[in-house]
Amino acid sequence: MKNYDDMVDDLAPRKYGKIGAAWIIFLILIIILGVIAYIDQLIKGQVVTNMRDYALWGIYISNFVFFVATSFVGSATVAFLRLTRKAWRTPLVRIAEIITVACITMAGITIMIDMARPDRLLNLIIHARLQSPITWDVIIIPTFLVISLLLLYFPLLPDFAILQKYFEVTKPKLSKWYGRLSLKWTGSDAQRALQAKSIRVVAALIFLAGILLQTVDAWLFSTTYRTGWDSTNFAPYFISGAFVAGVGALITVIYVVRWARKLEDYITDYHFDKMGKLLVLACLIYIYFNVNEYLIPAITAKKAEDAHLTTLFTGQYAPLFWLVTVVGLVLPTVVLLFKEGRKPLPMFLVGSIVVIASWWKRYIIITPTLLEPILPIQGVPESWHSYFPSVHEWAITLATLAMALLIITVLIRYLPAIPIQRTAEEQSIVGTFQEAKP
């Protein structure tokens, strides 16, 4: 059993090593390339992309939907585990909250990137039409971001007070910042009661906001009357898919944080086993909605729907569709049914596959549907009959993904990835610092 000082030493933020510094440099380089590509896109216009009249959304919206889906980890795991007061949640919830903040931030930025005229962004507010789901998206995304930040911040108050004392000698400037962020936390009964009530309220709000965000995102598609999107099943289909993407992302990140920070004593095989079972549940629910989404239309399909499904099942997009479905959804479910598959390393591999497949799943949802237009494609160049992202689109998209990872990396650098005070209370470790640790 570790004493209090040793536990704080383990969980307090610390500088990156050489690998961490190299990782940050790598992400920054990708972001710089993306910024250069975006500046060129602003100067020359959307002509530098492969988006045309038919594939008018493309990879940017695929990326946006992926970020929105992954941000659901804040609702699917954090809110659920906090509201149900599951004790095993402690080492996982803060990392999940950080992922949520990073992904919903990048979702908003990605929408602006997709706009050919970002200078007209204010028009979405000034000339908003409440009957348009786009207006609801403009409202719900900033709202969800604010709730996510509050859910991250409120549980941090006692830890900020601990870190203020921890760094007061070795890093006085940093200590002062932690002191300001702690809002004069003393751990009094009144403060604890107010904090607990605030967390419960915000957790309930983010759960509702998460459901609403995924639903509005689905309605943006289903209200277009396009073949492949014209479905009343789309909202639960999106929510279940977001559940899979969010849990997969959380598993991947907690493994990396555990390895990089040597937190094996706090994030144990038991936690991976629990997360594996949660991911199995998520995958099974998503498989059910995939069956609903594709099997029923395959039986009752009209001519346009039949052409769309043929493109997915046996046509141009069949290899990607079956790879995403079988390798990215069915195989992880089978692997995680076995106890050995829920060990840390297999879980990391499965989580990584699930996240990558989740991104490509959004591409599959969007691109083939846009290439099955309401009217036949005719009288246009042959290049308009298909779509694959241009170099500009790939550079900008990879930059947004790198930026999300950079946000996660920076937050984990300055915030304790695992709650210090709560961990001490759960392990019945008591004590205070008599002097600051280096």
C-alpha positions in Angstrom: 0.0 0.0 0.0 1.4 3.3 -1.0 1.5 6.3 1.4 0.0 9.6 0.6 3.2 11.3 -0.6 4.1 8.4 -2.9 0.6 8.4 -4.4 0.8 12.2 -5.2 4.2 11.7 -6.6 2.8 9.1 -9.0 -0.3 11.1 -10.1 1.0 14.7 -10.2 1.7 16.1 -13.6 5.3 16.0 -14.8 7.4 17.0 -17.8 7.5 15.0 -20.9 10.5 12.8 -21.6 12.2 12.5 -25.0 9.5 10.4 -26.5 6.8 12.8 -25.3 8.7 15.8 -26.8 9.2 13.9 -30.1 5.5 13.1 -30.1 4.5 16.8 -29.7 6.9 17.9 -32.4 5.4 15.3 -34.7 1.9 16.5 -34.1 2.9 20.2 -34.5 4.5 19.4 -37.9 1.3 17.8 -39.1 -0.7 20.7 -37.9 1.6 23.2 -39.7 1.2 21.3 -43.0 -2.6 21.3 -42.5 -2.6 25.1 -41.8 -0.6 25.7 -45.0 -3.1 23.5 -47.0 -6.0 25.4 -45.4 -4.5 28.8 -46.3 -4.1 27.6 -49.9 -7.7 26.5 -49.8 -8.9 29.9 -48.6 -6.9 31.6 -51.3 -7.9 29.4 -54.2 -11.3 28.2 -53.0 -12.8 24.7 -52.7 -11.5 23.9 -56.2 -8.4 22.5 -54.5 -10.6 19.8 -53.0 -12.3 17.0 -54.9 -15.7 18.0 -53.6 -18.1 18.9 -56.4 -21.9 19.4 -56.9 -22.6 15.7 -56.0 -20.0 14.9 -53.3 -20.4 18.2 -51.7 -19.6 17.2 -48.1 -16.7 14.7 -48.4 -14.0 14.0 -45.9 -14.5 17.1 -43.8 -18.0 16.2 -42.8 -16.9 12.6 -42.3 -14.3 13.9 -39.9 -16.8 16.2 -38.2 -19.2 13.3 -37.6 -16.3 11.2 -36.2 -15.3 14.0 -33.7 -19.0 14.4 -32.6 -19.3 10.6 -32.2 -16.0 10.3 -30.2 -17.0 13.2 -27.9 -19.9 11.0 -26.8 -17.5 9.2 -24.5 -18.3 12.0 -22.0 -21.9 11.0 -22.0 -21.6 7.3 -22.6 -19.0 6.6 -19.9 -18.4 9.6 -17.7 -22.0 10.6 -17.1 -23.2 7.1 -16.8 -20.5 6.0 -14.4 -20.7 9.1 -12.3 -24.5 9.0 -12.0 -24.5 5.3 -11.2 -21.5 5.8 -8.7 -19.5 2.9 -10.0 -16.3 2.8 -7.9 -14.1 1.4 -10.6 -14.6 4.5 -12.7 -12.1 6.7 -10.8 -8.9 6.1 -12.9 -10.9 6.5 -16.2 -13.3 9.3 -16.0 -10.9 12.2 -16.2 -9.2 10.8 -19.3 -12.6 10.4 -20.8 -13.5 14.0 -19.9 -10.3 15.2 -21.6 -11.1 13.2 -24.8 -14.6 14.7 -24.9 -13.3 18.3 -24.6 -10.7 17.8 -27.3 -13.1 16.1 -29.8 -16.0 18.5 -29.4 -13.6 21.4 -29.8 -12.3 20.0 -33.0 -15.8 19.2 -34.2 -16.6 22.9 -34.1 -13.4 23.8 -35.9 -13.9 21.2 -38.6 -17.3 22.7 -39.5 -15.6 26.1 -40.1 -12.9 24.4 -42.2 -15.7 22.8 -44.4 -17.2 26.2 -45.0 -16.1 27.7 -48.3 -16.6 31.2 -46.8 -15.8 31.0 -43.1 -16.1 34.8 -43.0 -19.8 34.2 -43.2 -19.9 32.1 -40.1 -21.8 34.7 -38.1 -24.6 34.4 -40.7 -25.5 31.0 -39.1 -26.5 32.9 -36.0 -27.8 36.2 -37.5 -29.9 34.5 -40.1 -30.7 31.3 -38.2 -33.8 29.3 -39.1 -35.2 27.2 -36.3 -36.7 24.8 -38.7 -33.2 23.8 -39.9 -31.2 21.1 -38.0 -28.0 23.1 -38.9 -29.2 25.8 -36.5 -29.7 23.3 -33.8 -26.2 22.0 -34.4 -24.8 25.5 -34.1 -26.5 25.8 -30.7 -25.8 22.3 -29.3 -22.1 22.1 -30.1 -21.0 25.2 -28.1 -23.5 24.2 -25.3 -22.0 20.7 -25.2 -18.5 22.2 -25.1 -19.3 24.4 -22.1 -20.9 21.4 -20.2 -17.9 19.3 -21.0 -15.5 21.9 -19.6 -17.6 22.2 -16.4 -17.6 18.4 -16.0 -13.8 18.4 -16.4 -13.3 21.3 -14.1 -15.5 20.7 -11.1 -13.9 17.4 -10.0 -10.4 19.0 -10.4 -10.9 21.5 -7.6 -9.4 19.4 -4.8 -6.6 18.2 -7.0 -5.7 21.8 -7.9 -5.4 22.5 -4.2 -3.1 19.5 -3.7 -1.0 20.5 -6.7 -0.7 24.1 -5.4 1.0 22.8 -2.2 3.0 20.1 -4.1 4.7 22.7 -6.4 4.9 25.7 -4.1 8.7 25.3 -3.6 9.9 23.8 -6.8 7.6 25.6 -9.2 6.1 28.6 -7.5 4.6 30.2 -10.6 2.8 26.9 -11.6 1.7 26.6 -7.9 0.0 30.0 -8.1 -1.9 29.0 -11.2 -3.1 25.8 -9.5 -4.1 27.9 -6.5 -6.2 30.2 -8.6 -7.8 27.3 -10.4 -8.6 25.6 -7.1 -11.0 28.5 -6.1 -9.7 28.5 -2.6 -10.6 24.8 -2.0 -10.2 23.7 1.6 -12.2 20.5 1.5 -14.9 21.8 3.9 -18.1 19.9 4.2 -20.0 22.8 2.5 -17.5 22.8 -0.4 -17.8 19.0 -0.8 -21.5 19.0 -0.8 -21.7 21.8 -3.3 -19.1 20.1 -5.6 -20.9 16.8 -5.4 -24.3 18.4 -6.3 -22.7 20.4 -9.2 -21.1 17.3 -10.6 -24.4 15.3 -10.5 -26.2 18.1 -12.2 -23.6 18.6 -15.0 -23.3 14.8 -15.5 -27.1 14.6 -16.0 -26.9 17.6 -18.4 -24.1 16.2 -20.5 -25.9 12.9 -20.8 -29.0 14.6 -22.2 -26.8 17.0 -24.3 -24.9 14.1 -25.7 -28.1 12.3 -26.8 -29.4 15.5 -28.3 -26.1 16.2 -30.1 -26.0 12.8 -31.7 -29.7 13.0 -32.6 -29.4 16.4 -34.2 -26.3 15.2 -36.1 -28.4 12.3 -37.4 -31.3 14.6 -38.3 -28.9 16.7 -40.5 -28.7 13.6 -42.7 -32.1 12.1 -42.5 -34.0 15.3 -43.3 -32.3 15.6 -46.7 -34.5 12.8 -48.2 -31.4 11.3 -49.8 -31.2 7.6 -50.5 -29.3 5.9 -47.7 -30.1 8.7 -45.2 -33.9 8.8 -45.4 -34.4 6.6 -42.3 -36.1 7.1 -39.0 -33.5 4.7 -37.6 -30.7 7.2 -38.1 -30.7 8.8 -34.6 -30.3 5.6 -32.6 -27.9 4.3 -35.3 -25.7 7.4 -34.7 -26.0 7.2 -30.9 -25.0 3.5 -30.8 -22.1 4.1 -33.3 -20.9 7.0 -31.1 -21.0 4.7 -28.1 -18.6 2.4 -29.9 -16.2 5.2 -31.1 -16.1 6.8 -27.7 -15.4 3.7 -25.7 -12.8 2.6 -28.3 -11.0 5.9 -28.0 -11.0 5.8 -24.2 -9.5 2.4 -24.2 -6.7 3.4 -26.6 -5.8 6.6 -24.7 -5.9 5.0 -21.2 -3.5 2.3 -22.4 -1.0 5.0 -23.7 -1.3 7.1 -20.6 -0.9 4.0 -18.4 2.3 3.0 -20.3 3.8 6.6 -20.5 3.2 7.5 -16.9 3.7 4.0 -15.5 0.3 3.9 -13.8 -0.1 0.2 -13.7 -0.9 0.3 -10.0 -3.9 2.6 -10.7 -5.1 1.5 -14.1 -5.2 -2.2 -13.7 -6.2 -5.3 -15.7 -9.5 -5.1 -13.8 -10.3 -1.7 -15.4 -9.4 -3.0 -18.9 -11.7 -6.0 -18.3 -14.5 -3.7 -17.3 -14.0 -1.5 -20.3 -13.8 -4.5 -22.6 -17.2 -5.7 -21.4 -18.5 -2.2 -21.9 -17.1 -2.1 -25.5 -18.7 -5.6 -26.2 -22.1 -4.1 -25.1 -21.5 -1.1 -27.3 -20.6 -3.2 -30.3 -23.5 -5.6 -29.9 -26.0 -2.7 -29.8 -24.3 -1.1 -32.9 -24.4 -4.4 -34.8 -28.2 -4.6 -34.1 -28.7 -1.1 -35.5 -26.5 -2.0 -38.5 -28.7 -4.9 -39.2 -31.7 -2.6 -39.1 -30.0 -0.1 -41.3 -29.0 -2.4 -44.1 -31.0 -5.7 -43.9 -34.5 -4.2 -44.0 -33.8 -1.9 -47.0 -32.1 -4.8 -48.8 -35.4 -6.7 -48.6 -37.7 -3.9 -49.3 -35.5 -1.6 -51.4 -36.7 0.7 -54.1 -34.6 1.1 -57.2 -32.4 3.9 -55.9 -31.9 2.2 -52.5 -31.0 -1.0 -54.3 -28.3 0.8 -56.3 -26.9 2.3 -53.1 -26.8 -1.0 -51.3 -25.2 -2.7 -54.3 -22.5 -0.1 -54.2 -21.8 -1.0 -50.6 -22.3 -4.8 -50.7 -20.6 -5.8 -54.0 -19.6 -2.6 -55.8 -17.0 0.1 -55.6 -17.2 0.6 -51.8 -17.6 -3.1 -50.9 -14.0 -3.8 -49.7 -14.1 -0.8 -47.4 -17.6 -1.5 -46.2 -16.9 -5.2 -45.3 -13.5 -4.3 -43.8 -15.1 -1.7 -41.5 -18.0 -4.0 -40.6 -16.2 -7.3 -40.1 -12.8 -6.2 -38.9 -13.9 -3.0 -37.1 -17.0 -4.3 -35.5 -17.7 -8.0 -35.5 -14.1 -9.2 -34.9 -13.6 -6.9 -31.8 -16.8 -8.2 -30.4 -15.7 -11.8 -30.8 -12.2 -11.1 -29.3 -13.6 -9.3 -26.3 -16.0 -12.1 -25.4 -12.9 -14.0 -24.2 -11.1 -13.0 -20.9 -7.7 -13.1 -22.6 -8.9 -10.6 -25.2 -9.7 -8.1 -22.4 -6.1 -7.9 -21.2 -4.4 -4.5 -21.6 -2.4 -5.1 -24.8 -5.2 -6.9 -26.8 -7.6 -4.2 -25.6 -5.3 -1.5 -26.9 -5.1 -3.2 -30.3 -8.8 -3.7 -30.4 -9.5 -0.2 -29.3 -7.2 1.2 -32.0 -8.9 -0.9 -34.7 -12.3 0.2 -33.5 -11.3 3.9 -33.6 -9.8 3.7 -37.1 -12.9 1.7 -38.3 -15.2 4.3 -36.7 -13.6 7.0 -38.8 -13.9 5.1 -42.0 -17.5 4.1 -41.1 -18.4 7.8 -41.2 -16.8 8.0 -44.7 -18.9 5.1 -45.8 -22.0 6.7 -44.5 -21.5 9.9 -46.4 -19.6 9.4 -49.7 -21.5 6.5 -51.3 -24.8 8.2 -50.5 -23.8 11.5 -52.1 -22.8 9.6 -55.3 -26.4 8.2 -55.5 -28.1 11.5 -56.2 -31.8 12.2 -56.5 -31.3 13.0 -60.2 -28.9 11.0 -62.4 -25.4 12.3 -62.9 -25.2 13.6 -66.4 -23.6 16.4 -68.4 -20.7 16.7 -66.0 -17.0 15.7 -66.2 -16.3 12.0 -65.5 -14.3 13.0 -62.4 -17.5 14.1 -60.8 -18.9 10.6 -60.9 -16.6 9.5 -58.0 -15.0 11.1 -55.0 -11.7 10.5 -53.1 -10.1 13.3 -50.9 -7.5 15.5 -52.5 -4.0 16.1 -50.9 -5.4 19.3 -49.5 -8.3 17.5 -47.8 -6.0 14.8 -46.4 -3.5 17.3 -45.0 -6.2 19.4 -43.4 -8.1 16.4 -42.0 -4.9 14.8 -40.5 -4.1 18.2 -39.0 -7.4 18.3 -37.2 -6.8 14.8 -35.9 -3.3 15.8 -34.8 -4.7 18.9 -33.1 -7.2 16.8 -31.1 -4.3 14.5 -30.0 -2.3 17.6 -29.1 -5.1 19.0 -26.9 -5.3 15.6 -25.1 -1.5 15.5 -24.7 -1.3 19.0 -23.3 -4.2 18.6 -20.9 -2.7 15.3 -19.6 0.7 17.2 -19.1 -0.8 19.8 -16.8 -3.8 18.0 -15.2 -3.6 14.8 -13.1 -4.8 12.1 -15.5 -6.2 10.2 -12.5 -8.0 12.0 -9.7 -5.7 12.4 -6.7 -8.0 13.2 -3.9 -10.7 10.7 -4.8 -8.1 7.9 -5.3 -6.7 8.7 -1.8 -10.1 8.5 -0.3 -11.0 5.3 -2.0 -7.8 3.7 -0.9 -8.1 5.2 2.7 -4.9 7.0 2.3 -4.7 10.2 4.4 -2.0 12.8 4.8 -0.8 16.2 3.7 2.5 17.6 2.4 4.8 19.0 5.0 7.1 20.1 2.2 6.9 20.3 -1.5 8.1 17.4 -3.5 10.4 18.0 -6.6 
